[in-house]
């Protein structure tokens, strides 16, 4: 395949002219070194992308960088014999749009140790509807199952359920055989949440208690919000249930006590998708292409944009208007 001399990229700068981002024309020589070059087909928008693209979060560790923590496309060149021209591949996290150029460009040059061959059962587009959000939700389930979570513990709660991670978690958890209770402040989206696998949709008041312990209501769950909602979820979790923490939309504080841990044996599990070991990545992507593959990907993909649409999506996401998954069409 011929590599274009110049191509469009959504690039982020921070220098004497200030913090800024936008579309530029760049060449392959402008990208970080790497063993695998792909022609990008799809990317996605995650909360971390919105923080990086607007400068509202300290995400990038060097500048300038191409944004986009997710990318999928076809290999056009590789010095690693594990990959050949035409192979469909994906990368999520792994330093993209943090220490390395990311997926918001016509081409990406990648560190081969993090490049995932597209698993049978997924195509490029589906892999980016999943992206970091789906990987995070699946990693939460993976960690809970490692710690012996079962459907017998009770329903799994998912906070921030209408967002990308939340929506995919509802679908993935229900696909894996768990009853799911979606927690959301968007009452008008109850039908949407039920259509993707939630058996019950609860308002935020379900996790409004500030008591250190409450009656058991959930077998465990995934929290994307942080703060008091996470503390309340811990206080309502069944003995030896697991709560995975994956977000901090409401803040990074945890106003909780040790009581759920020492009285009920509840476990709080951290979910850090960006630095997940390669062996675990491979396991999770195999699951996502098979037994954990969400049944409602097209429903969860609520928007498809090009690079030009990124700023508007970033602003909406940071203002709390995030809903489902936003796919970025590049190729």
N, C-alpha and C positions, 0 to 999 in steps of 0.2 A: 504494500500500500504506500502511496505517496503522502508524505507529511506536508501540509500547507506551510508556506514560508511564514505567514502571519495569520493570527486567529484572534478572536475576541475572548476577553477574560474579565471577570469581575474582580478587581484588584483592590487591596486595602493598603493604605499608606499611613505612617505617623512620622512626621519630620518637622522641619522648621515651618512648613506651611500648614501644619496642623493635622488632625486625624480626619481622613477622608476615604471614601471608597467610590468606585464606579467602574464603568466598562472602558477598557483600553484595548488597543491592538498590541499584541506581544508576539514573540517568537519562541520556539522551543528553547533557545539559548537563555531565555529569561527565567526558565523554570529550574527548580532544584535538580541536582543530579539524581539519577535513579536507574535501576536496571531495566525497568519495564515502561514503555511508552504506550499509552492507549489513546485512541480517538474516543473522546467522551460522548456518550449518548444521553445519559440522564444523571441528575443529581437530585437533591431534595433540600428542604428548609427545616432546620431544627432550631430550638431555642438558642443554642450555642452559636449558630450562624447569625441569628439576629443580634446577639450581643456583640459578636465580632464585627459585623458589618456596620454597626452604628457607633461602636466604641463605648457602649454602655456597660461592657464587661471587659476585664483584662484577659482576653483569650489568646491573642497572638503574642508570641515571645520574640518574634523578629519581623522586620518590615523591609520592603513590601512583600506581601504574600497574596496569592490568589485565594479567595474565600471558598467555602464549601467543604464540610467535613465528610461528605459522602460522594462517591463517584462510581459509575458503572459504564463500561464501554468495551470496545474490541482492541486487542493488542495489535499495534502496528509495527513495533520493534522491540526486541528483548535480547539482552546479553545473558540472561538466565535461561538455561536450556529447558527449564520446567515450563516455559511459556513460549508459544509460537504465534506467528502472525494469524490473526483472525480469531484467536481464543476470546470468548466472552468472560469478563472478569469483573470483580467489584472490590472496593475498599471502603471501610467505614472507620472513622476515628483515626487511630494510628498516627497521630501527629498532623493530619491534614488540617489546614487553616489554623495551625497553632505553631508548629515549627517547620512545616513543609507546605508548599503550594497545594491547594485543594482542588475540588472538582468543578468549580465554576469557570471553566475554560474549555475551548475546543479540543485541547489535548491535555493530558496529565502525564507527568513523568514520576514514577512511583518506586518506592523501596520494595523489591520483590518479596521480601519476607512477610509483608502484610497483604499481598495481593491474593485474593481468594478466587480460585476457578469457579465459575458460575455452577452451582450445584444443579444436578438434574432435578427438575420440578419447579425451577424458577427461571424467568427470563429477565433481561436487563431492566425492563420497566418495573416489573414486580419487585425486583431486588431493591429498587430505590423508593418505591412506596413503603417498603419496610425500612431500609436505611438504618441509621443509628437509632431511630425511635423503636423500630421493631426489634433490632438487636438488643437494645436496652431492656425492653419488655421480656424478651426471651431469656436474657441473662438473669433477670430477676426470678423467673420461674426455675431456671437451671439451679440457681443458688438455693431456692426454697426446697426443691426436690432433693438436692444434696443433703439438706438438713432435715429430711424425712417428712416434709409436708405432704399430706394426703387429703383427698376430698372429705374424708371422715372428720377432719378437724373443723369443717364448716366452710361457709362461703368465703371467697377471697374478695376483699374490698379493693377498689381501684380509685384513687383520688385523682382529680384533674382529668376525669374520664373522657372529656370531649377533645382533649389535645391529642397530639400525635402519639406519644408514648402511651397515654391512657387509652385511647381508642384501640390501638393494636394490642395492648395488654388484655383488654376485655375480650377481644376475639381470640387471641392466643390461649389465654387461660381456659376459656370455655371449650376451645378445640382440644385442649389437653385433658378435659374431663372434669373441670372444676365448676362449681356454681360461682357466678360472679355478681357482686353487688357494686354498681357504678355509683360513685359519689361525684356530684356536679352541682355547681351553682346555676347552671343553665337549664332551668326546668323545661323550657320549650324544646330541648333536645332529647327528651325521654324516649320518644319513639325511635330516634336514631340509635341511641344506646341499646335499646332492646333489640333492634334489628341486627346488631353486630354481636349479640351474645349475652347481654346482661339480663339476668332473671329479675333483678330489682334495680330501680334507680332511686337514689336517696339524695336529698338536699344536703348542703354543707352542714346544716344543723345536726346531722347524725354524728358529726365529729366535732361538736362545739363544746363538749364538756371539758372542764378544767380539773376535774377530780383525778387523783393519781391512779385510781382503780374504778372500773365500772363493771356492770354485769357483762358476761361474755356475749358478744354479738357476731364476731367474725372469727374465721379460722386463721386469718392472717391477711396479707395483702401487699399491694404495691402503692407507695406514696410518692407522688410527684410534686408535692406542695411544700412540705416541711412545716416548721413552726408548730402551732397548737394542734393542727389537724393530725400530724404525725404522732404527737404525744397522746391525743385522744384515741387514735387507732391502736396504739400499743396498750392503752388502758382497757380496751374492749376485745382484745385478742385472746383466744382460747389457750389453755395450757399447752405448752410446747409448740405453739403456732409460730410462724415466721412472718415478719414484716420487712419488706425490702424497701430501702430508701434510695430514690433515684432523681430527686429534684428539690428545688428550693424556691419555687415561684413566690411563696408567701414569706420567705426569709430563711436564714441559715440557723436561727436559734432553735433549740429543742427544749421547751419548758416542761420537762418530764421528770419523774422520779425513778428510782431503781425498783420500785415495787412490782411492776409487771415482770421484771426479769427474775427477781428472787422469790416471788410468791407463785407465779404461774410458769416460770421457765420459758417465757417468751424470748425469742431471738430477734435482734435487729440486724439486718444484713445490708451491707453497703453494696451498691451497684455502680461500678466505675467502668463504663463501657470502653472508654478511649484507650485504656492500657491493658486490655484483656489479653492474656497469653494466647499465642497462635493455636495451640492444641484445643483450647476451650472455644476459640472463634470457630474453628472447623466443626466442632461438635454442634455448636448452636446453629450455624448455617445449614448443616445437614438436617437438623430438626425443623428449621423454618421452611425448608423445601419439601418437607415430608409430613410428619405427624403433628407438628405445631403450625403448619402453614395456615394463616388466617383464611377463613372462608369468605370474607367480605372485603377484600382489598380494594375493589373498585368503589365500594361505598365509602370506605375510609379515605380514599384519595378524593378530596373535596375540591381540589384546585390544581390546575396545570398552567405553569407560566414559562416564560423565557427569561434570560438574564436581565432584560429590561424591567421585569416586574419585581425584582428582588427588594428594592428599597421599600415599596409599599407593603409588601408582606412582612418585612422586618418590623416596621412600625406598628402594624396591626398586632403582630405576635406579642410585642413588648407591652402593648396596651391592654392585653388580656383578651384579644379577639381571636385567638388561635382556635381553629376547629379542624379536626381531622388532619390529613397530611397534604402538604403542598409539594407537588412534583415539579422539578425544573427540567425542561426539555432543552437540550444543548445540541445534540447531533442532528 
